Every structure is written in structure tokens, then in C-alpha cells.
């Protein structure tokens, strides 16, 4: 790879925005942030007039996009298509996500993600299995026919050596604490979701090793005065909580409440994107149902939400408007926070020397974004 420098832009660092400097990249790695006068002579220079360079956005929950749904074809090819589609809207790292399905589909998804990582598919960081160890009472759009206990057969698959990050969403009341501990010991990131757990059950699962909550508020009981449930346990814990900031899944007031309650900053943005994300489609199929998209809202005939039509760059813009946070905070929730949640923050999530050169480029007052993944400058050549 050719060494190059990005100039003419504001660089969003962990310490704040920096102007008058260039971001240096060589062999896929950020090598420094220097004043323009110190750009090495052997670097190609790309002028990005008025842009803002941010850490690459990381989405831990991509079910589909660009017309493809991972559940339909859990293959390396589909993971490539999802990466390309979401890469056009700010995402530089993602977990292809399998919604509750058969054990055979779980195996196919595991092998597809393994192959994608081993062969360096741009952006693929691992795999998210959202179920099938969930509670039917909070199934949402999931097909409860696929729900199953976390038995020895499933444990053998989940604890097998995996080259990327494996995120597993469970209903904690459905899974033995010993199994949670074994999963965590094997390197699995365990999150709670699609759950009817009580506050105490959730608290006990956190003690066993659960470190996250999948789409907080959605597919879980509401927080009540005498039944605080999983939401209260999530907000008072040190666990990470993801939010679908599309304005349909969670009211902005509730998102603001969660953000203010999590004083440790452990809120991250996800899309929960389905097949139509990044396209002009007005419907798609899932589990034999037609899912309709109206004003960005994806629902089946019964009105049940079926994922989202969201992209990560729009999630950042929505967070600014709905959570009333500054641009830098919205970006942090979409980059550094998910990197920390997955344990990837040593190599991703901020712009600093030694980090992988995953970069999202925003232009003020414009809908377009560009991405640089693993230091590949092809997206910006010819601008």
C-alpha cells in the first residue's frame, strides 16, 4: 500500500477536533497526526476540503443491507455484499447478524464469518448470533419455532476457536449461569436481549458475565416502579447498551434518559439493519412474511417492528438531533464505544498512531460519507 496523507480537514481525535494537521497512513496503519508542513515527502496527499475525519463507524448488528439478508444466505459472499453496502454509509467494521434460525443455519453463519475473517473481507469483525436462546414472550419479529435451549451441541459450536469477535444475544432467564461463564471464558461476548427477565435475574446474569444489552428497551419489559426489570439493571450497571436511533424503536426522550443515566458512556449505536437498508426498496421478505417500509419504519402486517432501514452515518446524525449530543459524542457512540464493547479498542475506535486506518469521512451539511477501510485509499482517489 502507498503511504498517503489526508489534509484540508478536521481530524476528530479522542482529545477533540484538530485542524491544520494531516492524518498519515502507511501500510494500513495510522502512523501519525502532524502539521501540514511535516507531511513526509514520500506520501501521496489527498485534499479533503472541509471534511471531518472520524474513527470508522462500527456496527455490531447488521442483519442485511443492499438487498441482501444474512439469514437468507449466510455465506462469505453475502458478508462481502453487506460490507460493501454499509461501507457506502460510514461503516468500516461490522458483525453480520443472524436472527434466530435453525442450528444448521447457525453453523453456516459461523463458517461464513470464519471464512470472511480468514480471507480478509473488508470490515468483517466477527459474527453476532441474535438468538435462538431467547424468550418467546419477547420474541419481536423472531420466529419462536427456532428458539431452543443452550445445549451441549450449541455450546460446542459457540466455544470453538473463532478468529474474530463472537457476540451472542441471549435471554438470561433462559440460560444457566454456568453456561454464561463458560461462554465468556471461551471469549464470547454475551449480551441480554429479547428477554422477560426480572431485575434480579438480570443482575445475576451480569454477575455471571453478561456485558451488554441488545437494543435496549426493545423486546424487553418496560421499567416500572415495582418491577424495574432488565432496563433498570442495564442502566445502573457497567454493561454496554446498544440503541437503535431511528426514531421508531425508541422514543428520543427515552434515548436521552438512557444516555444521561449511563454516566460511564457505555451507550453504543447500532442499526439492526435489514435487507432494504441502503436501497430504495419499499418492502422485503423475512421468514415468509412481507415486511413493509413506510417513512423508514419496517413492520410486518401485524405492525411488529422488523429491524430497521437505518445506516450508521444516519444513526450518528439522528443521535445529534434526538439525543441532543455534540457531533463528537455521537461519533464516539458509533466508533469508540462499540470497539470497547467488543474488546477491539487497542486497534480500532479512535484516530491515533498505531491504530488500524479505518476512517469515516463526513462533510458538513451533506448526506454523503466516504470510508477508508484498512488504509485502502481507493475510495478517495479521483475526488
Buried (B, 14 or more C-beta within 10 A) or exposed (E): EEBBBBBBBBBBBEEEEBEEBBBBBBEBBBBBBBEEEEBBEEBEEBBBEEBBBBBBBBBBBBBBBBBBBBBBEBBBEBBBBBBBBBBBBBBBBBBBBBBBBEBEBBBBBBBBBBBBBEEEBBBBBBBBBBBBBBBEEBBBBBBBEBBBEBEEEBBEBBBEEBEBBBBBBBBBBBBEBEBBBBBBEBEBBBBBBBBBBBBEBBBBBBEBBBBBBBBBBBBBBEBEEEEBBBBBBBBBBEBBBBBBBBBBBBEBEBBBBBBEBBEEBBBBBBBBBBBBBBBEBEEBEBBEBEBBBEEEBBBBEEEBBBBBBBBBBBBBBBBBEBBEBEBBBBBBBBBBBBBBBBEBBEEBBBBEEEBBBBBBBBBEEEEEBBBBBBBBBEBBEEE
